């Protein structure tokens, strides 16, 4: 069965005919200018032990997904080039501000008129399985259920799997399920879970028993983790770096100031909440892919009688969708990708039946006329 949605794409190198990473600008080169189900992003945990890196397997092309053997990134010509961020960081810190959180500085207003400055170089598959519900319960029964859930997701065509050291036993369980699969067919991401980013990545690789493609750092921790992650990216240990948060304003500042491949936004862009639209506009302009999670919220899944404004609004949206033969969860899963910056939607599941049902929703087409319905447009906006 083919993979759901888009293929996994890394840009080819313009210098050779062999696929490869387009060299990224260093951080210093850009600093100068500038939640039933729960959401899938959790705060990283600390205290992970250091383990040796597994040999990174060679990736290959398949009918489902195109991945590559990433050559080591060329070393910068000098320490000044590699850490060109230092001058800017020192200036910012002397002014009492953080280059990531912005401190007392005013955030530059996101512009809908920003012209794209680069093409997107990192394009994850359209749908992915979040590991946020795979780590519990503990014990053999929990492991069996988690592995079966991952297997069902894979059989349904999902080729993007996200996990974290913060998700209990999710990493080893995900690894157990995916080690039987051709490594070149799927994308695997995890998150930094401690003060030492490289140690955390090594520990995750050890628990997974697999190479990791993409590493997210929790938004506030990215400033400290970025140099270590960038080194791993240059050395070919990982392919991409992302920032994860439920705070779209924080992510907006990070995208403005840091050379990222992707961001993971928990909530804030869905049928019921488009508050993060300015962030998505900036990501589109900067060539940064957006992964969203927390789409199937309690208001979407459980339309019980309630005086909660979000639930009332969800019922009204559901009534409009039903006129087009579309369920509210189906519309909710389809909606984020209507913004061109959104490449992927993460779905959390804890059983094979759950992920199969979600995958079936994804495959059902949503009539284009629904999105033009005047009542829906009024409710969504």
Secondary structure by P-SEA (a helix, b strand, c coil): ccccccccccccccccccccccccccccccccccccccccccccccbbbbbccccccbbbbcccccccccccccccccccccccaaaaaaaaaaacccccccccccccccccccccccccccccccbbbbcccccccccaaaaaaaaaaaaaaaaacccbbbbcccccaaaaaaaaaacccccccbbbbbbbccccaaaaaaaaaaaacccccbbbccccccccaaaaaaaaaaaccccccccccccaaaaaaaaacccccbbbbccccccccccaaaaaaaaaaacbbbbbccccccccccccccccaaaaaaaaaaaaaaaacccaaaaaaacccccccccbbbbbbccaaaaaaaaaaaaccccccccccaaaaaaac
